[in-house]
Amino acid sequence: MGAWFTREIADTGRLRLFCFFVAFIAGFLFIRFSVRMIRRRVRWWPGNVAPGGRHIHHVVFGLVFMCVGGIGGLAVTDDSSGWAAAAAALFGVGMALVLDEFALVFHLKDVYWTEQGRLSVEVVFVTVALCGLLLLGLRPLGADAFASSGDAGGGWGIAAVLLIDLGLAVVALLKGKTWTGLLGLFIGIVALVGAIRLARPGSPWARRRYKPGSRKERRALARERRYRRPVQRLATAVGDLIAGRPSIRG
């Protein structure tokens, strides 16, 4: 394990990303455990931080951690030092605390235990997935290949391919396929599949291009019922298991 860590993480310059990734997951799991204990009013758990009766949301602590970890990371010049790893980990914990209350910031009201609050969990899951791909060595739109191309003609060819991949990913996102579009930034074939297939009902693409009652709209609705909803129920169950069930369902 030690040899693998040195070869795949430290020697490839991914130490800070690894520390950020692990700390981000640990921070999210810890804060979700904490809020669930508070929600159940468990006596042995400390409870909310409320000096003078004012409830301080953990997004505030997250912002402080991100500022300290971010500035500390910029100040450390050695990417493989313990200080660099500690700064990345502190930044990861802070980002976990902030994104766990992303829905509160987005809606500017306390929707933590409502269906709207599930937006925070979805954002965290997307962040974990994208960071995991980066940790595996994948780069958005093949950035490494573009940077390593020394030939001008080859560079323009790679740039054209990257623009096509980006366009396909944007189309997939416009079709309401969030995961497909984001993963397509790293894996071009995923973006191609998402761009070709039917849009999800209610997506910007469907609203503008699928006329009410048209064959494409009917096919999109049928596909949504047959494939999307079972997957969505599974994702909701996993989210409830990890993050807790909302008090109010939509």
C-alpha positions as CSV (number, residue, x, y, z in Angstrom):
1,M,0.0,0.0,0.0
2,G,2.8,2.4,0.9
3,A,4.6,1.7,-2.4
4,W,1.3,2.2,-4.3
5,F,0.7,5.5,-2.6
6,T,4.2,6.8,-3.4
7,R,4.0,5.7,-7.0
8,E,0.4,6.7,-7.9
9,I,-0.2,9.7,-5.6
10,A,3.0,11.3,-4.3
11,D,5.2,10.8,-7.4
12,T,2.4,12.0,-9.8
13,G,1.9,15.3,-7.9
14,R,-1.6,14.3,-6.6
15,L,-0.8,14.4,-2.9
16,R,-2.8,17.6,-2.3
17,L,-5.7,16.4,-4.4
18,F,-5.7,13.1,-2.5
19,C,-5.7,14.9,0.9
20,F,-8.5,17.3,-0.3
21,F,-10.6,14.3,-1.5
22,V,-10.3,12.3,1.7
23,A,-10.8,15.3,3.9
24,F,-13.8,16.4,1.8
25,I,-15.6,13.0,2.2
26,A,-14.7,12.7,5.9
27,G,-15.9,16.3,6.5
28,F,-19.2,15.7,4.8
29,L,-19.9,12.4,6.6
30,F,-19.0,13.9,9.9
31,I,-21.2,17.0,9.5
32,R,-24.1,14.8,8.2
33,F,-23.7,12.5,11.3
34,S,-23.7,15.6,13.5
35,V,-26.8,17.2,12.1
36,R,-28.7,13.9,12.2
37,M,-27.7,13.5,15.9
38,I,-28.9,17.1,16.5
39,R,-32.1,16.4,14.6
40,R,-32.8,13.4,16.8
41,R,-32.0,15.4,19.9
42,V,-29.4,12.9,21.2
43,R,-28.4,14.1,24.7
44,W,-24.8,13.1,24.5
45,W,-24.1,15.0,21.3
46,P,-23.0,18.7,21.8
47,G,-25.7,20.2,19.5
48,N,-25.8,23.4,17.5
49,V,-23.3,26.3,18.0
50,A,-25.5,29.1,19.2
51,P,-23.7,31.8,21.2
52,G,-26.2,34.3,22.7
53,G,-29.0,32.3,21.1
54,R,-27.9,32.9,17.5
55,H,-27.6,29.7,15.5
56,I,-24.3,29.7,13.5
57,H,-24.6,27.5,10.5
58,H,-21.7,25.3,9.6
59,V,-21.3,27.1,6.3
60,V,-19.7,29.9,8.3
61,F,-17.0,27.6,9.7
62,G,-16.5,26.1,6.2
63,L,-15.8,29.5,4.8
64,V,-13.2,30.2,7.5
65,F,-11.5,26.8,6.8
66,M,-11.5,27.4,3.1
67,C,-9.9,30.8,3.5
68,V,-7.2,29.5,5.9
69,G,-6.6,26.3,3.8
70,G,-6.7,28.2,0.5
71,I,-4.3,31.0,1.5
72,G,-2.1,28.5,3.4
73,G,-1.9,26.3,0.2
74,L,-0.9,29.3,-1.8
75,A,1.9,30.2,0.7
76,V,3.4,26.7,0.6
77,T,5.7,26.2,-2.3
78,D,6.6,22.5,-1.9
79,D,3.6,20.5,-3.2
80,S,4.8,17.3,-1.5
81,S,5.3,18.8,2.0
82,G,3.2,18.0,5.1
83,W,2.1,21.6,5.2
84,A,0.8,21.5,1.7
85,A,-1.2,18.3,2.5
86,A,-2.6,19.9,5.7
87,A,-3.7,23.0,3.8
88,A,-5.4,20.9,1.2
89,A,-7.1,18.8,3.8
90,L,-8.3,21.9,5.7
91,F,-9.6,23.3,2.4
92,G,-11.4,20.0,1.7
93,V,-13.1,20.0,5.1
94,G,-14.2,23.6,4.6
95,M,-15.6,22.9,1.2
96,A,-17.6,20.0,2.6
97,L,-19.2,22.2,5.2
98,V,-20.0,24.9,2.6
99,L,-21.5,22.5,0.0
100,D,-23.5,20.7,2.7
101,E,-25.4,23.9,3.1
102,F,-25.3,24.9,-0.6
103,A,-29.1,24.8,-0.8
104,L,-29.4,27.3,2.0
105,V,-27.0,29.7,0.2
106,F,-28.8,29.2,-3.1
107,H,-32.3,29.7,-1.8
108,L,-31.3,32.2,0.9
109,K,-33.4,30.4,3.5
110,D,-33.2,27.4,5.8
111,V,-34.3,24.5,3.5
112,Y,-31.8,22.0,5.0
113,W,-34.4,19.3,5.9
114,T,-36.8,20.0,3.0
115,E,-36.8,18.5,-0.5
116,Q,-35.1,21.6,-1.8
117,G,-32.3,20.9,0.6
118,R,-31.4,17.7,-1.3
119,L,-29.7,20.0,-3.8
120,S,-26.8,20.2,-1.3
121,V,-26.4,16.4,-1.4
122,E,-26.5,16.3,-5.2
123,V,-23.8,18.9,-5.4
124,V,-21.6,17.0,-2.9
125,F,-22.1,13.8,-4.9
126,V,-21.1,15.5,-8.1
127,T,-18.0,17.0,-6.5
128,V,-16.9,13.6,-5.2
129,A,-17.3,12.1,-8.6
130,L,-15.4,14.8,-10.4
131,C,-12.6,14.8,-7.9
132,G,-12.4,11.1,-8.1
133,L,-11.9,11.3,-11.8
134,L,-9.2,13.9,-11.4
135,L,-7.5,11.6,-8.8
136,L,-7.5,8.8,-11.3
137,G,-5.5,10.9,-13.7
138,L,-8.3,12.1,-16.0
139,R,-8.3,15.7,-17.0
140,P,-11.3,17.8,-18.3
141,L,-11.4,17.8,-22.1
142,G,-8.0,16.1,-22.4
143,A,-6.1,19.2,-21.1
144,D,-2.9,17.2,-20.7
145,A,-2.9,16.2,-24.3
146,F,-3.4,19.8,-25.4
147,A,-0.7,21.1,-23.1
148,S,1.9,18.5,-24.2
149,S,1.4,19.0,-27.9
150,G,4.4,20.9,-29.2
151,D,3.4,20.9,-32.9
152,A,1.3,23.8,-34.0
153,G,-0.7,21.9,-36.5
154,G,-1.3,19.0,-34.0
155,G,-2.2,21.6,-31.4
156,W,-4.9,23.1,-33.6
157,G,-6.3,19.6,-34.3
158,I,-6.4,18.8,-30.6
159,A,-8.1,22.2,-29.9
160,A,-10.8,21.4,-32.5
161,V,-11.4,18.0,-30.8
162,L,-11.6,19.6,-27.4
163,L,-14.1,22.2,-28.7
164,I,-16.3,19.5,-30.1
165,D,-16.2,17.5,-26.8
166,L,-17.1,20.7,-25.0
167,G,-20.0,21.4,-27.3
168,L,-21.3,17.8,-26.9
169,A,-21.1,18.1,-23.1
170,V,-23.0,21.4,-23.2
171,V,-25.7,19.9,-25.4
172,A,-26.0,17.0,-22.9
173,L,-26.4,19.5,-20.0
174,L,-29.0,21.4,-22.0
175,K,-30.9,18.2,-22.4
176,G,-31.1,17.9,-18.7
177,K,-28.5,15.1,-18.3
178,T,-26.3,16.6,-15.6
179,W,-24.2,13.5,-14.8
180,T,-23.8,12.7,-18.5
181,G,-22.7,16.2,-19.3
182,L,-20.2,16.5,-16.5
183,L,-18.7,13.1,-17.0
184,G,-18.6,13.8,-20.7
185,L,-16.1,16.6,-20.0
186,F,-13.7,13.8,-19.0
187,I,-14.8,11.0,-21.3
188,G,-15.8,12.2,-24.7
189,I,-17.9,9.2,-25.7
190,V,-20.2,9.8,-22.7
191,A,-20.8,13.4,-24.0
192,L,-21.5,12.1,-27.5
193,V,-24.1,9.6,-26.2
194,G,-25.8,12.2,-24.1
195,A,-25.9,14.7,-26.9
196,I,-27.4,12.2,-29.4
197,R,-30.1,10.7,-27.1
198,L,-33.5,12.3,-26.4
199,A,-33.6,15.2,-23.9
200,R,-35.3,14.9,-20.6
201,P,-38.8,16.3,-20.3
202,G,-38.7,19.9,-18.9
203,S,-35.1,20.5,-19.9
204,P,-34.2,23.7,-21.8
205,W,-33.6,21.6,-25.0
206,A,-37.0,19.9,-24.7
207,R,-38.9,23.1,-24.0
208,R,-37.5,24.8,-27.1
209,R,-37.4,21.9,-29.6
210,Y,-40.1,19.4,-28.6
211,K,-43.5,20.7,-29.4
212,P,-46.3,19.7,-27.0
213,G,-47.9,16.4,-28.1
214,S,-45.1,15.7,-30.6
215,R,-43.7,12.2,-31.1
216,K,-40.3,13.3,-29.5
217,E,-42.1,14.6,-26.4
218,R,-44.1,11.4,-26.0
219,R,-40.9,9.3,-26.4
220,A,-39.1,11.5,-23.9
221,L,-41.9,11.1,-21.3
222,A,-42.0,7.3,-21.9
223,R,-38.3,7.1,-21.5
224,E,-38.4,9.1,-18.3
225,R,-41.0,6.8,-16.8
226,R,-39.3,3.7,-17.8
227,Y,-35.6,4.4,-17.1
228,R,-35.1,7.7,-15.2
229,R,-37.6,7.3,-12.4
230,P,-36.3,3.9,-11.1
231,V,-32.7,5.3,-11.1
232,Q,-34.0,8.4,-9.4
233,R,-35.7,6.4,-6.7
234,L,-32.5,4.4,-6.1
235,A,-30.5,7.7,-5.9
236,T,-33.0,9.1,-3.4
237,A,-32.7,6.0,-1.3
238,V,-29.0,6.3,-1.2
239,G,-29.1,10.0,-0.4
240,D,-31.6,9.3,2.4
241,L,-29.3,6.6,3.8
242,I,-26.2,8.9,3.8
243,A,-27.7,12.3,4.4
244,G,-31.0,11.7,6.2
245,R,-34.5,11.8,4.9
246,P,-36.1,15.3,4.4
247,S,-39.0,16.3,6.6
248,I,-41.0,17.5,3.6
249,R,-41.2,15.5,0.4
250,G,-42.0,17.1,-2.9
